[in-house]
């Protein structure tokens, strides 16, 4: 809470200083922040103020601030930067961060950045860029420290001292053979605490978790979480060491997944900039508004099939939203649990049938309970026991179908390579609306007209 309050004060004070044109005060505020805090403040400002703040950031912090920014915000900032400032900002970046930034640069500047690297770093950067961004290979930092298994810990310690500086987030060294094939992980703590004459092969952890370069980043994050990993090596198909993934990289993946799950429910992209231009934001949201409109017309067409029934029994039109709403809520509950379970790797084909049975059973119990409640409310307020029976039955049926759809829809979408978090809500709402209206109005037609 204290950190959140401090950020609000910083943002408010900075905005006020910018409004008053007090650039010296604004520069002083920015200087007191670390790069991650500066990036967060920039993301919290409208576009015009972002450019002003960016120009006040010290050159030594440029690289880290750029690396911490949201992709869309970073891209917009870089569009307004000249080539010299861009090259200077990327000069001190870690290779994994540089790979993320290079993807957003114009091709001509990308080539200049690559040419500015030494041969070793150029090859490593090109290796990272050759993998998809959302894979272990795209996530890894190729800058690692390797040692051979047949040297002593004393030799390793002298080697580290000779290097003078270790890559950021170096928690372990990696043991490789003459062909760079991964053999194990040597924790820095063991170098310090074990006997200096002990061989690396005897001190290393040969059972440490490894990841292949093609493994999806979501799976990497899940394994880090399940195994409480701090760092892990990335290898190719032949077992040759390519780089390492550290916990700070995984935290970014977890945050992006959380953003994705929340924003996808509304048809938005996790990289959506809350301060993006009006036209850009309107266009992005219009796409899914159009999809929703199409599905709404499907439900409306179903209602149109029962115009005569609605004309004869007006109370059905009054109560109709109740059935759809109950089904929508019940289905969304199941859908949310399913999407979360699938994201965490807990839902597989092997347990899908059990989950389906369980959720349908929950739907039956809730359906029966709420059918009785809806029946009683209808009788009390409308004095129509026959209408109460119809809506009670419709609610019970719709809750069961909603539970069934909440399990089946995300699994079918995943099988079709469609993101369940993005499309699941739209499909589910259509199902529960259509089933609810058909059931309620169909039963009304049979028993009330």
N, C-alpha and C positions, 0 to 999 in steps of 0.2 A: 504493500500500500504506500509506503514511503517513497519508493522508486517511482510509482505511478504519479504520486503527487508532485514529485520533483520534476518529472517530465512535463506535466501540465504547466508548472511554473515556468520552466525553460521555454516551452512553446509560446506561452502567453507573453513572456518578457521579450523573447526574440521577435515575435510578430509586432509587438508595440514599438520596439526599436527600429524595425524596418519601416513601419508606417511613418515614424517621425524622422526617418532619414539619418538615424544615429548609427552610422556604419561602424564606428570605432567600438561602441558598446556591443553591437551585434557580433563583431569579430571577437571580442573578449569572451562573450558567452560561448561561442562556438569553440574557441581555443580550450576552454575548460572541459569539453566533452570528449569522450573517446569516439573512435570512428563509427562504431555500431550505433551509438546514441545520435551522432550527427546524421547517419543514414535514416534513422527513424524520424528525426525531426524534419528532414527534407521530404520524406514521404507524407508527412502530416501537413505540408504547406501547399497552397495553390501553385500552379506552374510558374507564374511570374516571380513569386518570392523564392521558388526553388533555385532558379538561375542565380539570383542575387546571393543566396546563402552558399551555393556551390563555389562561386567566385571568391568567397571569404574563407574557404577551407584551405588550410596550409598544404603545400605541395607534398610534404612528407606523409600526409594522411589521405591524399587523393586516392591512392590504390585501394586501401582498405575500405574507404567509404563507398567507392564504386562497387567493390565486391559484395558489400552488405546490402546494397539497394535492390529493391524489387526489379525484375527484368524490364518491365515496361517503363518504370521511372528512369532506370539507368539508360535505356535506349533513347528516351526523349532528351535527357541531359546531354548525351554524347552527340546527338544530332546538332546541338548548338555549339559544340566545342571545335576549335581549330585542330588541325592535324598535330601540331607541335605539342599542344596541351594533352591530347589523347595519348600520344606516344610517351610523354612524361608520366602520365597517370598510370599507365600499364607497366612501366619499367620495373617497379619494385614488387609486383604481384607474385604470390605463390602460383605455381603452374596450374593447379586445379582451379583456382579463382580466375586466372588468366584465360583458361579454356572457356569458362562461362561468359566472360566479357567479350572475347574475340568473336563469339557466335553472333553478337549484336552489332559488330563493327562493319562498316562498308568494306567491300572486298579489297579495294586499293590500300586501305589503312591496315587491314588484316595482314596483307603481305609485308607491309613495312614493319609491323610488330614482330612477325615471325623472323624477318631478316635481321632484326636488332638483337636476337638471341644468339648465344653461342651454339655450336653444333650439337652439343649434348642436350641442352634445354630445348632446342628446336625439334629434335627427334622425339623427345619426351612429350612436348606439347602436341605434335602431330599424332602421336600415339593416342593421347586422350581424345583429341578431336575425331579420331577414326571410329569412336564408339558412340552410341546414342547417349544423349544427355541424361536420360533417366535410367541408365544402366550402371553397374559397378564400375565399368571401364570409364564412363563419362564422369563418375563421381570421384574417382581415385585421384590421389596426388602421386605423380610418378617420382617425386623427389624423396627417395628413401636412402637409408644408410644400410649397407650390406656388409657382412663379415663371413669369413670362411669357418668351417666347423673345427679345423685342426689347429687353431691358434688358442693361446691362453687368454683369460679375461684381462690379465695385466697388459697384454699387447693391444687388446681392444680399447682399454682405457687410455692408453697412450695415443692411440689412433684418434679417439674422440677429442682429446686435448689438442692434438695437432690440427684438427679441423677448426677448432675455435668456436664455431657456431653450428647448431643443429637446426634442421628444418623445423618449422612450427609444428606443434602437435606431434612431436616425436616421443612416443611412449616406449617403443621397443625398437631393437635392431632386427634385421631379418638375415637369417643364415641361408646362404646359397652355395651351390657347388661351382665348379669351374665353368659350367654351361649356364649359370644363372638360374638353375632350377631350385625352387624353394624347398628348404629342408626343415625349417623351424623358426621360432621367434625367440629372441633373447631379450628379456625384460631388463631395462636399465637398472632396476632395483637389484637384480641378481649380480650385475657387474660390480656394484658397490659392496654388496653384502657377502658374496661368496669368495672363496679362497682365490687369490690372484693367479695361482698356477693351475687352476682348474681349466680344462679345455671347454671351449664353447659348446662342443657336441654334448658334453655332460651337463651343462647348465641350461641349455635351450629347451624350449617347450615345443616338442615335435608334434603334439596333438592339437595345436592351436587351429581355430577355425579359419578356413580360406574361402575366398569367393572367386568364381570365374568372372571374367570381364563382361560376359553377356548377361549376367544375372540382373533382373530388374531391380531398380533402386528400392522399390517398395519391399521386396524380399530381403534386401540387405538390411534395411531399417528394422524389419521384423526380427531378424536374427540377432542384431545388436541388442534389441530390447529383450528378447527371450534369454540370451546367453550373457547379458550384462557385459558386453564387450566395450573396450575403450578404443582399440584399433585392431585392424585385421588386414592381412595381405591380399592382394588381387593377383591372380595368376591366369595364364592363358591355358589352352587345352592341353599343352604338353607339360604344364606345371612350372613354366618359367615365370619368375617374379616380374610383374609389371608395375606395381605401385602399392600404395596402402590407402585404406579408408580409415579416418579417425572419427571420433564421436561428434566433433563439431560439424562435420559434413552430414552426419546422420541426423543431427538435430534439425538442420535445414530441411531435410527430406520429410521428417515427421511434421514439421510446421506446414510445409507445402501440402502434405496429404490432408491435414486438418482443415486448412483453408479450402482445399478442393472439395472435401466432403460437405462443408457448410455452404459454399457458394454454388456448387453444382445443383443443390436442391432448388435454387432459384434460377438455374440456367445460366449462371455466370462463370467466368474464368477465374481461377485462383490468382492469376496475374493482373486481374482487373484493378486499375488505379482509381481509387475513390475520387481523385481530383482530375480525372481524364476529361478532355474537352466534351462539351455537351453532345455534339454530333456523333462522336465516337461511342460514347456511352449509350446514346439513344439507339444507334444501329445495332449494337451488341444485344441489347435487351429486346429490340423489336423482333429479332429472329425467333426467340422462344415465346414471345407474346403471340406471334403468328401461329406457331405450333399449337399453343394452348387454345387459340381461337378456333382452329380447325377441329380440335377434339371437343370443344364446347358445342360446336354446331352438330357434331355427331350425337351428343347427348340431347340437344334440342330437337333433332330429327326424331329421336325415340319418343320424346314427350309429344311431338306433333302427331304421332300415330294414335294417340289416345285423346284427341280433342273432344270427341263426343262424350267420353266418360267424364272428363273434367267439366264439361258444360252441364252435365246432369248432377254431378256430385262435387259442388264447389269446394267443400272442405278438403278434398284430396289435393287441390292446388295449394292450399294453405300448409298442409302437412308434408308435402312432397320433399322440401329441402331437408327435413329431419332425416329421412332415410339415406339420402346421398351423403349428408354430413357425417352421420354415424359410421357409414361404411368407409368414407374417406379417412377419418381419424384412425379407425381400427387398422386399415390397410397400411397407413403411413407408419404406425407403430411397428408393425411386423417388417415393413420394408426397411426402416431405419436400422433395426436390429440385424437384419440380413446383410445389409451393405457394410455395416461395421464388422460383422463376423467375417465376411468375405475379405475385407481389407486387412484384417488381422490374421488371415489364414486359418480361421477356425471352422469355416464352412467349406466342406468338400463334397464330392459326389458320394463318398462313403457314408456321410451322416445326413445327407439331404432328405432322405425319406423319413428318417426319425424326426427331423425338424418340421417337415411338412405335417406329419401326423400330430405332433405336439401343438403346432400353431392352429391347425384346424380344430383340435380339441379345445384350445383356449377360445377360439371363435364360437364354438358351439355353446360353451358355458356362458360367455359374455352375451352371446346372441339371445339365449333363453332368458337370462336375467334382465337384460334391457328391454326385451320384448314385453315382459310383464309390466315393467315400469312405464313404458311408452303406452301400453294398453290402458293402464290406470289413469295416466295423465289425460289421454284422449277422452276417456269416458267422463272424467271430472269436468273438463273444460268445454267439451263439445257435446256431451250427452249422446254420443254415437258409439254404442258398444260394438256394432258390426264394423264400423270404420276402425275402431281400436284393434279389433282382431286382425283386420287386413294390414294395418301399419305395423302391428307387433310381429306378424309373420314375415313381412317384408324386411324389417330390421334384423330379425334373426337370420334370415337367408343371406342378406347382404353382408353381415358381419362374418359369416362363415366363408363366403366367397372372397371377401376382402383379405382374410387371413391366408386363404389359399393363394390368391394373387400376389400377396406380399412376399411369399416364398418363391413362387414360380417366376414372376416377372424379372427380378434381378438375375436369376440363374440363366434364364433364356437370353437376356440382353448380354450377359457376359459371354455366353456361348457364341453369340453373333458378333462379338468384338465391339459391343457398344457399351459405353460407360454407364453402369446402373445408377450411379449417383446423379448423373446428368439427365438421363431419360426416364429413370424409374418412376419418379413422381408423376410425370405427365401421363405415362401409360397406365399407372395404377389408378389415378383419378378418373381417367376415362372409363376404366373397367368398373369401378365402384359406382360411378354415376349411371352408366348405362344399365348395369345389373339392377341397381336400386330402383331406377325409374321403371324398367320393364317389370320387375317383380311387383312393386307397389301398384302401378297403374294396371298391370295385367290382372292381379288379384281383385283390384277394385272393379274392373270390367266384368269379371266372372261372377262376383258375389254381390255387387252393389247396383248393378244396372239391369 
